């Protein structure tokens, strides 16, 4: 669940990612600050999806599943061993 709050400090976004409670605070009360806060949260979620060892579709899980017996192709074209 994501909560968004605007106060005198700016935008506060609270959400769960990487098995943790996360909070992003962006100074400013305008639309660009709000968009920046959501862009930062989207980047955290992108990193989590790619590198989480708890997600079967992550590159880390694919490397672990290969157990040193095969290479793994990442979504950005890198070959990982």
N, CA, C and O atoms as a DFTB+ gen file, in Angstrom:
324 C
 N C O
     1  1       0.842      -1.180       0.000
     2  2       0.000       0.000       0.000
     3  2       0.888       1.245       0.000
     4  3       1.889       1.304       0.714
     5  1       0.519       2.210      -0.787
     6  2       1.256       3.467      -0.871
     7  2       0.397       4.569      -0.265
     8  3      -0.793       4.684      -0.556
     9  1       1.023       5.370       0.579
    10  2       0.328       6.552       1.081
    11  2       1.099       7.782       0.628
    12  3       2.330       7.805       0.648
    13  1       0.366       8.790       0.224
    14  2       0.948      10.044      -0.238
    15  2       0.403      11.157       0.634
    16  3      -0.799      11.243       0.887
    17  1       1.316      12.010       1.088
    18  2       0.902      13.104       1.969
    19  2       1.673      14.358       1.568
    20  3       2.861      14.285       1.255
    21  1       1.016      15.476       1.578
    22  2       1.637      16.772       1.326
    23  2       1.581      17.583       2.605
    24  3       0.507      17.772       3.177
    25  1       2.732      18.067       3.058
    26  2       2.753      18.965       4.206
    27  2       3.767      20.072       3.958
    28  3       4.216      20.255       2.826
    29  1       4.131      20.805       4.987
    30  2       5.024      21.958       4.823
    31  2       6.420      21.571       4.330
    32  3       7.125      22.411       3.771
    33  1       6.832      20.314       4.526
    34  2       8.133      19.839       4.046
    35  2       8.114      19.477       2.568
    36  3       9.151      19.520       1.906
    37  1       6.960      19.124       2.052
    38  2       6.841      18.670       0.671
    39  2       6.061      17.376       0.605
    40  3       5.240      17.086       1.475
    41  1       6.321      16.609      -0.423
    42  2       5.614      15.348      -0.646
    43  2       6.284      14.215       0.094
    44  3       7.506      14.074       0.066
    45  1       5.474      13.406       0.758
    46  2       5.939      12.216       1.479
    47  2       5.224      11.007       0.881
    48  3       3.995      10.961       0.844
    49  1       5.998      10.034       0.415
    50  2       5.421       8.781      -0.077
    51  2       5.929       7.665       0.806
    52  3       7.134       7.525       1.012
    53  1       5.019       6.876       1.323
    54  2       5.376       5.689       2.109
    55  2       4.874       4.463       1.380
    56  3       3.739       4.417       0.906
    57  1       5.748       3.463       1.298
    58  2       5.413       2.241       0.588
    59  2       6.339       1.138       1.057
    60  3       7.338       1.389       1.731
    61  1       5.993      -0.085       0.691
    62  2       6.831      -1.237       1.030
    63  2       7.605      -1.655      -0.209
    64  3       7.059      -1.729      -1.309
    65  1       8.885      -1.926      -0.007
    66  2       9.735      -2.446      -1.079
    67  2      10.937      -3.114      -0.432
    68  3      11.395      -2.696       0.631
    69  1      11.444      -4.155      -1.081
    70  2      12.641      -4.852      -0.609
    71  2      12.493      -5.332       0.831
    72  3      13.433      -5.272       1.624
    73  1      11.293      -5.807       1.149
    74  2      10.969      -6.315       2.483
    75  2      11.175      -5.267       3.569
    76  3      11.527      -5.600       4.701
    77  1      10.956      -4.005       3.225
    78  2      11.165      -2.902       4.167
    79  2      10.085      -1.845       3.982
    80  3       9.451      -1.752       2.931
    81  1       9.895      -1.057       5.025
    82  2       9.078       0.138       4.900
    83  2       9.959       1.224       4.308
    84  3      11.070       1.454       4.786
    85  1       9.476       1.887       3.282
    86  2      10.248       2.930       2.604
    87  2       9.493       4.251       2.669
    88  3       8.264       4.282       2.733
    89  1      10.251       5.333       2.650
    90  2       9.646       6.662       2.579
    91  2      10.514       7.541       1.704
    92  3      11.736       7.572       1.843
    93  1       9.866       8.252       0.804
    94  2      10.540       9.233      -0.041
    95  2       9.948      10.586       0.310
    96  3       8.729      10.746       0.374
    97  1      10.822      11.558       0.539
    98  2      10.390      12.925       0.831
    99  2      11.014      13.834      -0.215
   100  3      12.233      13.862      -0.380
   101  1      10.175      14.572      -0.916
   102  2      10.648      15.500      -1.932
   103  2      10.199      16.897      -1.544
   104  3       9.007      17.155      -1.381
   105  1      11.167      17.799      -1.396
   106  2      10.846      19.184      -1.052
   107  2      10.091      19.830      -2.208
   108  3      10.411      19.606      -3.375
   109  1       9.113      20.612      -1.878
   110  2       8.314      21.297      -2.887
   111  2       6.885      20.797      -2.843
   112  3       6.623      19.633      -2.541
   113  1       5.975      21.693      -3.149
   114  2       4.566      21.334      -3.072
   115  2       3.873      21.381      -4.425
   116  3       2.649      21.272      -4.505
   117  1       4.648      21.541      -5.480
   118  2       4.055      21.671      -6.811
   119  2       3.991      20.321      -7.530
   120  3       4.461      19.301      -7.025
   121  1       3.398      20.350      -8.712
   122  2       3.234      19.117      -9.495
   123  2       4.574      18.473      -9.868
   124  3       4.677      17.249      -9.791
   125  1       5.609      19.232     -10.270
   126  2       6.888      18.581     -10.579
   127  2       7.495      17.854      -9.375
   128  3       8.118      16.806      -9.547
   129  1       7.328      18.379      -8.185
   130  2       7.827      17.693      -6.989
   131  2       7.050      16.403      -6.760
   132  3       7.632      15.372      -6.420
   133  1       5.748      16.464      -6.947
   134  2       4.912      15.276      -6.811
   135  2       5.317      14.217      -7.833
   136  3       5.417      13.038      -7.492
   137  1       5.548      14.620      -9.070
   138  2       5.974      13.698     -10.122
   139  2       7.350      13.107      -9.808
   140  3       7.590      11.927     -10.065
   141  1       8.252      13.922      -9.255
   142  2       9.590      13.428      -8.899
   143  2       9.510      12.369      -7.806
   144  3      10.238      11.377      -7.848
   145  1       8.641      12.571      -6.839
   146  2       8.476      11.595      -5.765
   147  2       7.984      10.262      -6.324
   148  3       8.480       9.202      -5.942
   149  1       7.017      10.321      -7.221
   150  2       6.496       9.089      -7.817
   151  2       7.516       8.439      -8.748
   152  3       7.574       7.213      -8.838
   153  1       8.316       9.241      -9.438
   154  2       9.368       8.684     -10.290
   155  2      10.416       7.965      -9.441
   156  3      10.916       6.911      -9.832
   157  1      10.746       8.531      -8.283
   158  2      11.709       7.882      -7.378
   159  2      11.154       6.561      -6.870
   160  3      11.879       5.568      -6.799
   161  1       9.875       6.540      -6.517
   162  2       9.263       5.299      -6.054
   163  2       9.251       4.259      -7.179
   164  3       9.502       3.080      -6.929
   165  1       8.969       4.674      -8.390
   166  2       8.976       3.753      -9.526
   167  2      10.370       3.165      -9.738
   168  3      10.495       1.992     -10.090
   169  1      11.410       3.957      -9.531
   170  2      12.779       3.453      -9.669
   171  2      13.105       2.427      -8.590
   172  3      13.765       1.427      -8.873
   173  1      12.659       2.654      -7.375
   174  2      12.859       1.670      -6.305
   175  2      12.167       0.366      -6.668
   176  3      12.739      -0.709      -6.485
   177  1      10.960       0.445      -7.174
   178  2      10.222      -0.764      -7.553
   179  2      10.882      -1.478      -8.735
   180  3      10.876      -2.708      -8.797
   181  1      11.451      -0.713      -9.675
   182  2      12.150      -1.323     -10.804
   183  2      13.381      -2.096     -10.319
   184  3      13.628      -3.221     -10.753
   185  1      14.138      -1.486      -9.428
   186  2      15.318      -2.148      -8.878
   187  2      14.916      -3.392      -8.099
   188  3      15.560      -4.436      -8.213
   189  1      13.862      -3.284      -7.314
   190  2      13.390      -4.435      -6.557
   191  2      13.001      -5.578      -7.497
   192  3      13.368      -6.728      -7.258
   193  1      12.268      -5.270      -8.551
   194  2      11.827      -6.310      -9.489
   195  2      13.017      -6.984     -10.160
   196  3      12.987      -8.185     -10.428
   197  1      14.036      -6.232     -10.424
   198  2      15.182      -6.790     -11.131
   199  2      16.121      -7.583     -10.229
   200  3      16.637      -8.625     -10.635
   201  1      16.344      -7.104      -9.022
   202  2      17.400      -7.682      -8.191
   203  2      16.924      -8.431      -6.950
   204  3      17.754      -8.946      -6.201
   205  1      15.637      -8.508      -6.714
   206  2      15.156      -9.200      -5.528
   207  2      15.453     -10.689      -5.597
   208  3      15.198     -11.339      -6.611
   209  1      15.985     -11.214      -4.525
   210  2      16.214     -12.668      -4.493
   211  2      14.934     -13.425      -4.169
   212  3      14.911     -14.654      -4.233
   213  1      13.880     -12.716      -3.826
   214  2      12.612     -13.350      -3.476
   215  2      11.664     -13.485      -4.663
   216  3      10.644     -14.167      -4.565
   217  1      11.987     -12.852      -5.768
   218  2      11.128     -12.921      -6.956
   219  2      11.721     -13.905      -7.943
   220  3      12.889     -13.794      -8.317
   221  1      10.925     -14.859      -8.361
   222  2      11.410     -15.900      -9.280
   223  2      11.830     -15.329     -10.628
   224  3      12.661     -15.924     -11.315
   225  1      11.264     -14.173     -11.024
   226  2      11.572     -13.605     -12.330
   227  2      12.743     -12.618     -12.305
   228  3      13.051     -12.019     -13.335
   229  1      13.399     -12.433     -11.161
   230  2      14.510     -11.480     -11.094
   231  2      15.789     -12.100     -11.641
   232  3      15.941     -13.321     -11.674
   233  1      16.696     -11.245     -12.065
   234  2      17.968     -11.725     -12.586
   235  2      18.754     -12.455     -11.503
   236  3      19.459     -13.419     -11.801
   237  1      18.646     -12.017     -10.262
   238  2      19.341     -12.693      -9.161
   239  2      18.808     -14.111      -8.987
   240  3      19.592     -15.041      -8.800
   241  1      17.512     -14.291      -9.043
   242  2      16.933     -15.628      -8.914
   243  2      17.329     -16.516     -10.086
   244  3      17.565     -17.712      -9.917
   245  1      17.399     -15.929     -11.269
   246  2      17.815     -16.721     -12.431
   247  2      19.276     -17.146     -12.311
   248  3      19.621     -18.268     -12.680
   249  1      20.133     -16.273     -11.805
   250  2      21.538     -16.637     -11.581
   251  2      21.616     -17.748     -10.544
   252  3      22.337     -18.728     -10.737
   253  1      20.879     -17.603      -9.446
   254  2      20.894     -18.634      -8.404
   255  2      20.364     -19.961      -8.930
   256  3      20.893     -21.017      -8.584
   257  1      19.330     -19.921      -9.759
   258  2      18.766     -21.148     -10.302
   259  2      19.752     -21.834     -11.251
   260  3      19.775     -23.061     -11.345
   261  1      20.562     -21.041     -11.949
   262  2      21.558     -21.621     -12.852
   263  2      22.682     -22.288     -12.062
   264  3      23.364     -23.168     -12.589
   265  1      22.881     -21.892     -10.833
   266  2      23.841     -22.505      -9.898
   267  2      25.213     -22.750     -10.513
   268  3      25.818     -23.801     -10.302
   269  1      25.697     -21.776     -11.271
   270  2      27.034     -21.881     -11.833
   271  2      27.149     -22.818     -13.014
   272  3      28.252     -23.042     -13.514
   273  1      26.032     -23.376     -13.476
   274  2      26.081     -24.333     -14.576
   275  2      25.787     -23.705     -15.923
   276  3      26.032     -24.323     -16.959
   277  1      25.272     -22.505     -15.927
   278  2      24.880     -21.867     -17.173
   279  2      25.014     -20.361     -17.020
   280  3      25.093     -19.856     -15.900
   281  1      25.041     -19.646     -18.126
   282  2      25.033     -18.191     -18.066
   283  2      23.590     -17.713     -18.117
   284  3      22.696     -18.443     -18.545
   285  1      23.375     -16.489     -17.680
   286  2      22.051     -15.894     -17.658
   287  2      22.108     -14.606     -18.446
   288  3      23.031     -13.811     -18.267
   289  1      21.135     -14.385     -19.320
   290  2      21.058     -13.158     -20.090
   291  2      20.166     -12.172     -19.344
   292  3      19.013     -12.481     -19.041
   293  1      20.694     -10.990     -19.049
   294  2      19.880      -9.973     -18.368
   295  2      19.001      -9.268     -19.399
   296  3      19.235      -9.370     -20.604
   297  1      18.000      -8.561     -18.914
   298  2      17.067      -7.894     -19.813
   299  2      17.712      -6.754     -20.583
   300  3      17.165      -6.315     -21.594
   301  1      18.858      -6.263     -20.132
   302  2      19.544      -5.186     -20.851
   303  2      20.673      -5.705     -21.730
   304  3      21.507      -4.930     -22.198
   305  1      20.700      -7.029     -21.955
   306  2      21.630      -7.598     -22.913
   307  2      22.943      -8.093     -22.380
   308  3      23.772      -8.574     -23.153
   309  1      23.168      -7.996     -21.086
   310  2      24.419      -8.483     -20.515
   311  2      24.328      -9.979     -20.251
   312  3      23.276     -10.491     -19.869
   313  1      25.428     -10.664     -20.457
   314  2      25.520     -12.073     -20.107
   315  2      26.167     -12.178     -18.748
   316  3      27.270     -11.676     -18.533
   317  1      25.480     -12.830     -17.832
   318  2      25.945     -12.941     -16.452
   319  2      26.248     -14.391     -16.154
   320  3      25.543     -15.292     -16.608
   321  1      27.298     -14.610     -15.389
   322  2      27.665     -15.980     -15.056
   323  2      27.342     -16.267     -13.613
   324  3      27.579     -17.377     -13.136
